[in-house]
């Protein structure tokens, strides 16, 4: 059975790079009818934030990446780690190191002066003498001193480094708290992980974790290290480029299915296909197809996908989503017409809410450029005559309003713009917006009459 995990630290919010890793791990587990587990790596007690933890769990809930079993918290497992440290000490696979910070700094300075890579020199590896007084030791693991550490990475292929590159690294600090690479290896083993999919910023942690696996006699999982997401200039993604808290995307009006579709395509592909439902992702995803090279964040692509998912969402779903953006269409008998008229044009739910408000709220101001362009010659006269024709016809459907417009321009022998442009500015305050027949049907005849009277007064007063 395939078992994967996602293991964020609650020291900051969940960003989209993390969400992509979680998505890949979730897809691989779900595709294989396996388990997807969530672990919170909260051993750094001074930097943990309850707010960040809440935001991580909230983000998982929003995008629908369900995990199996209870969340595992590393901070509740210190006793487990201590037992493993004791086991390694008793077996002679780890040892107490009494080197002071000053000694370590001196050693590092000497190595750098010789052009060597700074590293611990193993001076307490086989120490049997009297421990120096007043020094709380750290615990170091005995790393192999010759040969190679190698593993087959599912994305990058064979990774092989000389054992001399890995020193006897610290597995417990002088206050007894265990270190990252030690606890990760133990937790991944105890949680039964078969596959670890993570960012390639962890690639050089893997040899250290393999040293821990080897010392404890554990079988390591299969590793897949995913290349980073860059900005459009090929540099590291920053907040300005889109490396935001995942919940910020919700606040900006993105749909979770659009965000997941966007993320699955950052580093993985299936031919030229761009749009993937969750079912298609589950059918097609395989981590061995993840690209070796970094992917590029493209905001236009995300907006295009989001527009696609808004356009193809049911009106019932959009009614619910829009409530968070200040638009409540419950009980509005024109809700379907309103959404049909606006969802074709919206790239985000913020856009959609704005387009709806533009229709349902009487304009309080008018775009000066639109006024200048639309109100020439007989524009006001045409509007008043058109309103009179509407009042006589009393249309009750979008088609009915369309017919009156058609009749009017034919009777007057004018181009449609001569009516459409001033009418659009009168009804919406600017030149942009959905079809005028739909707008008039949605706001109703009395409101059309009122808005035309408003613009006539505005033009007289100004």
Secondary structure by P-SEA (a helix, b strand, c coil): cbbbbbbbbccccccaaaaaaaaaaaaaaaaacbbbbbbbcccccccccaaaaaaaaaaaaaaccccccccccccccaaaaaaaaaaaaaaccbbbbcccaaaaaaaaaaaaaacccccccccccccccccccccbbbbbccccccbbbbbbbccccbbbbbcccccccccccccccccaaaaaaaaaaaacccbbbbccccccaaaaaaaaaaaacccccbbbbbbbbbcccccccccccccccaaaaaaacccaaaaaaaaaaccccccccccccaaaaaacccccccccbbbbbbaaaaaaaaaaaaaaccaaaaaaaacccccccccccaaaaaaaacccccccaaaaaaaaaaaccccccccaaaaaaccccaaaaaaaaaaaaaaaaccccaaaaaaaaaaaaaaacccccccaaaaaaacccccccccaaaaaaaacaaaaaaaaaaaaaaaaac
